[in-house]
Amino acid sequence: MELDPELVEAFANLKVSTRDISAEELANFDEHAPLRARAEPKHPSFAHIPKFFTPPPPPDDKLRHLLRREAHALFLQQKSDELLNNEELVELWQQLELHVSGTTAKQQQLIDFENYCKLQSVISAKSRKYLTAELFAQLLSNSPYLGCIEILSIYNYTMRKGWITQCRIGLSFYDDVGQGYLREFDMENYIADLIPTLKQLENKLQPAFEKFYVCTVVKKFFFFLDYKHTGRIRILDMLASGYIDELLELRELPQSTDEQLQLSNWFSLPSVLQVYGSFLTLDLDQNGLLSKEELAGFGSGTLTSSFLERVFEECMTYDGQMDYKSYVDFVLALSNRKTPQAIHYLFRILDVEHLGYLTTQTVRYFFKDIQAQLAEPINFDDINNEIFDMVKPKDSCKITQQDLHNCGQAETVVSILIEFHKFWAYENRDEYPQNA
């Protein structure tokens, strides 16, 4: 791996001393001598609590930033070299088959611990890092076969771990800070570089639409993994979420031409086009932004005026209008109302007075728009009591976000307050159960 030319140039121009170095000093210089530790002030607490965090260099320290980036890239390259390639995986499978202890009636090949230890002694050092005694014990705890495990489970584990490690390395290349997380523009760069490898997008993504595709993809990651708006996502959380798996499914051509099946993958082109198309449909004046009146046409077209007012008060807008990024968050929240992330988004809108809880007055504020559309008036106290009975808050007068999450009825509670047709479906759930 070649060094970054920018780093080489920075070192070439580096002035290591404020005075000229004599020829004698240069002759006596020992390049193998260990470097002295950087002189840094030590906090008194270090005597009792070890230092566990090293902050990144300051923005104006260009050389240290370049050196840090180069070291990070070399480390990732080293980790990449430790992965098993296709030939090594084939060789591992062959060795697994040679060390089979028995075969079941269903032709499942098994291996016991004795043969597993023999296998460890003949496989490569790279493979040995995967096939540990801990792995055997872990797989054995879930194995229906006494003292044996399937060799296929070992192979699948090795494949899966290698794939996850490869994904982690790929994501880490975009972690300029080297702290294990990606910021929004880091993620945008990752997706933009990934697009050429996605077969399902090949020759289908127009250059002008690419930025909207990238935005739609990135927004899902940040909506679900950074719903507290820290501005960054841990790489480990991205891998654990399963969204990377879903995204990389696009590397293979779809098994089915069923558009509904493709729409189930948020990252697929039909799904993104559906979201973008709905934005264009709502944007009646075609200025690239949505007004409150335009957003009122979303979905069933029965979102209440009070709710929409609060959306525009709480969400980032431009001159009182919503851009595409904020619209994608809005779509994700209303399409996934059962999730903690959507509850967090919607609770912030419902919490009119920013108290951290909802009261009877809050319910009345939102329900008045529902009441206005009803042919026959409904007793507010009945609805209010029903909502509090569903939630069962710790404080009988206050509904917190945690109360909503715990009750398991958050989707119903929120929906009957913000959308008339959802309220109507709830009220008539016995007569029309298919709409409930």
N, C-alpha and C positions, 0 to 999 in steps of 0.2 A: 504494500500500500504506500503510495507516494505521499509525501508531506504536502500540506497546503502551501502553495507558492507564496501566499500572503504572509503566512507564518515565517517562512524562510527569509523573506525580505525584511520582516520586522526584526528578526534576530540579527540579520546582517547589519542593520542600522542601529542596533542596540548599543548604547554607550554604557559600559559596565562600571566605569569609574569616572570620578570628577577630575582626576589627574591623569597624565600620560603614564603608560606602563613601560618600564625599562626593559631592555633586551634580557638582562639578567633575571628579572622577575618572570618573564615569559619562558625562559629556559628552565627555570625551577618549578614551573607550574605542573602539578600532578592532576591529570584529567580523571584519575581513578579515585581521588580523595572524595570522601562523602561530603555532600553539601551541608552546610550549617543550617539549622532550623531558622526560619524567618522570625526575626525579633518582633513579638507581639505582646501587648500588655495582657497579663493573666488576671482574670477576675478572682477575688478571694473564694468564691463558691467552688472553684475548680478543685480545691483541696478536699472537698467532700462529695461533689457531684462531678463526674467526668464530663468533658466536653463532648457532646453528641451531635453537634450541628456546625458545619462550616459554611458560612454564607458565601454566595458567589462574589467574585471581584466587583468593585464599583464600575459603573458604566464607562468611566473615562480611562480605565486601565485596559487599553486595547490589547497589549501583549499577553497579559494573563488570560483574557477572554479567548484569544486565538489559541494559546497553549492548552487551555481547558477544553476547547472544542476539538482540538487535534487529539488529545488524550482520550476524550470521550469516543471519538470515531475509531481510534485504534482498539479500544476496549471492546466496542461493539463488533468490530471485525474479528477480534479474537474469539468472542462468543459465537459468532456466526460460523467460524471454522470448526468449532466443536460439535456442530450439528451433524447428524448422520445424513449422507447423501443417498440417492436412490440405490446405488450399487451396494453400499454398506447395509442398507435396510434389507435388500435381497439376501445378502450374506447372513444377516442376523436370522432371518426366517429359516434359511437352510439349516443353520446350527440348532435352532429351536426344534426343527423336525427330527434332527439326528439325536436329540436328547429326550425324546418322548418316553414317558414311563408307562403309558397305557392309552387305550382308545375306548371310548364309550360305545354303546350300541348305536348311537346316532353319529358315530364317526368323529366325535370331538376328541382332539388330541390333548392329553394331560401330561403334566410334569410334576414330580414330587421335589421336595427340597434337596434331596441328595443329588439328583440329576441337575437341579438348578445350580447347585454349587459347582458341579463339573462343567456346566455350561459357562459359568462366570470365568473359569480358568482358561477357556479356549477362545472366547470372543475378544474383540479389540478393546483397547483401553477406552475408546470413545463410547462403545456400547456398554461397557461395564459401569459407566457413570449412571446409566439408566436402570440397569438390572441390579438393584441392590437387595440386600436381605429385607430391608424395610418394605420394598415393593412387594416381595413375595408374601410377607405377613399381611399386608394391606389387602392384596387380592384374595388371599386365603380366607380372610374374615368374611368375604362375600361369596365364597365358592360353595356350591352345593356338594362338592366332592371331597370326601374325607382325606386330608393331607395332600391334596393335589389341586392344581389350578390349570385352566386351559392355556395352552401356549398362545392362542389367538388373543386372549386378554392381555398378555404380556406385550405382544406385537402392537395391538391397538393402543395400549398405554404409551409405548415408545413413539408411535406415530403422532399421537395427540400432543404429547409433551413437546416433541420436536416442532410441531406446527405452532403451538402457542408461543414457544420460545422464539421462533422465527418471526411471528407477528410482533412480539414484544420488542425484538431488535429493530424491526422495520419502523415501528412507532417511535422508538427511542432516538432514531436518527434525526427526528424532527424536534427533539427536546433540546433546544439550544441552551437552556439554562442548566440542564443536567440534573434536575431535581426530581425526575420521575413523573412529570405531568406535562400536559400540552395545553397551551393557550388557544384561543379561538383561531387566530391566524396561523398557528402551527398546524392545527387540524385542517384548516382550509388548504394549506400547502400539501399536506399528506394526501387528501382526497384528490386534489388536482393532479398530483403525480401518479395516483393509483388508477385514474380513469382509463388511460391507454391499455391497461392490463385486463379490463373488464369486458369480456366478449359480448355480453348482452347490450353493451352501449356502443359497440363497434359500428362506425359509419352511421350512427343514429343521433348523435349528440351534436347539435349545431353550435358553433363557437359562441354565438350570441347568447345561447341558453345555458352554456356551461356554468357560468357564475351562479345562476339560479339553482342549478342542480347541486352544486357544491354547497350553497347556502342551506338548501333543504336537508341535505344529508347531515351537515355539521350541526344544524339546529336540533336534530333528534338526540344526538349525543349530549349536547349541552342541556337540553330540556330535562332529560332523565338523569343525567349524571352530575349536573351542576345546578340543581334547582334552587340552591341558595345564592346563586350568582356570585361565586368567588372569581369567575373569569378563567378557570382552569379545571382540567379533569385529570385525575390520576390514571396513568397508563394501566395499572393493575385493575382498576375499576372498569376500564373499557374492555379489557380482555374477559373479565368475569361476567360482564353484562350480556354477552352473546351477540352484541350488535356487530362486532367485527366479523363474526361468522356469517351473519345475515348479509352483510355488505359483500363479503368475498364470495358468496354464492353466485354473484354476478359474473364471476370469472368463467363459469360454466354456462353453456347454452341451456335455456329452460327445458325441463323434461316435458312440460305440457304447454300447449298454446292457449290454455284457458286464461283469459285476461283477469278474471276474478282471483285466480290463484296467484298470478303475478302481482296483483294489487295488494295482496296480503304482505308482501315485502316492501316496507316503506322506501327502501333504497332503489327499487326497480324503476325503470324509466316510465312505465305506465302510471305508477303511483305518484311519482314526482310531477308528471304532466297533469295528473288529476288535481293536485294541490295548486300548481301554478295556474292551471286553467280556471279553477274556481276564483282565484284572485283576479284574473283578467276579466272574468264575467262580472264580478262585483264592481270593478273599477269602471264605472259608467262614463266618467269624464276622461278616462285614459291618461291620467297624469302620473300614474305609477304609485299612487297613494290612495288609501281608503278613508273616506269620511265616515262619521257615525251613521249617517243615513245610508251610505253604501253598504257598510258592514251589517246593517239591519237585515239585509237579504240573505245572510249566511244560513246554510242548512235549511231548516223548515221555514225560516223567515219569521219566527215567532219569538225571538229573543226580546226580552223586555227592554223598554227605554232606560229604566233605572240601571239595569245591568250594563248596557252599552255605555252609558254615561260613566260608570265606574271603570270600565275597561279603558276608556280613553284618559281617565284621570290617573290610573295606575301604570299603564304600559307606556313605553317610550314612543313618543309621537313626534312628528315634524309639522309645526304650525297647526297642531290639533288634528293631524291625519296620521294614519297607520301605514308604515312601510311593509315590504314583503317579509323581512326578518321577524317583525313583531307579529305579523299575520300567521306565520308558520307556528310560532309559539301558541297562538290562540287556537289554531286548528288542533295541535297536539293536545292541548288541555281539554278541549271539548270532545275530542275523539277518545280520550283515555280517562274518563272521569273517575274511574275506580282506583286509579293509581295514586300513591302518596304524592308524586310530583304534581299531578293535576289538581289534587286537593289543595296543595300548597299554593298553586297559582290562583285557583278560584277563591280560596279563603281570603287571600290578600285583597281581592276585589270586593268580596262580601263584607269585609271588615271596614265599614264606611268610616268609622271614627278612629281607626287605627288603635284599638284598645287591646287587640290580641284575643278577643272573644266576641261572639255574637249574642245579642240579647233579643227580647221580645220586640223592642223597637226596631232592631235590624230586620227581623222577619217582616214586620209591618211595612217597613220602607220598601222592600222588594216585592211584597205580595200585593201592594196596592195596584200595580200595573196588571197583575194577573186578574185581580178582582174587577178591574175596569173592563175587561174583555168578556166577562161571564154574562150569559143571558140572565141568569138568576143569581142573586148575591149569596155568598157563603159566609157563615159566621167565622170571623177571623180567629176567635179564641179556639175554635175547634181545630183549625189548621195549625195554629201555634202549638197547642197541646200535643197534637199528633207528631209534629216535628220533634219536640222535646222528648216525647215518649220513645221515638225511634232512636234518638241519639243517646238518651240516658246519660247526660253530662254529670261529672263529679259535683259541680256546683249547679243546683237545679235552676239557677237563673242565668247561667252563662254557658255558651257552647264554645269550647276552644278547638283549635285545629286538631289537637291530639284526640279530643272527644269524637270528632268527626271520623278520624282515622280508625279509632278503636271500635266504633259502633257497627262498621261494615255496611252502613246505609248512606254513606256520603254521596254517592252518585244520585240516589233518589232525592235526598234532602236538597242538594244543590239544584238539581234539575227542576224541581217543582217551584223553585223560587225565581229562576232566571228564564224559563222557556214555557210559553203557554201550552204548546201541544204536548209537552212532557207532563205538565200538570194535569191536563185533560186526560191523558192516557192513564195517569196514576189514579185519578178520581173514578175512572170508569174501568179499572182493571178487572173487576169481577164480570162485567158485561162484555168487555173486549179484552180477554187475557192475552191475545196475540200482540197487543199494543203496549202492554205493561212493561 
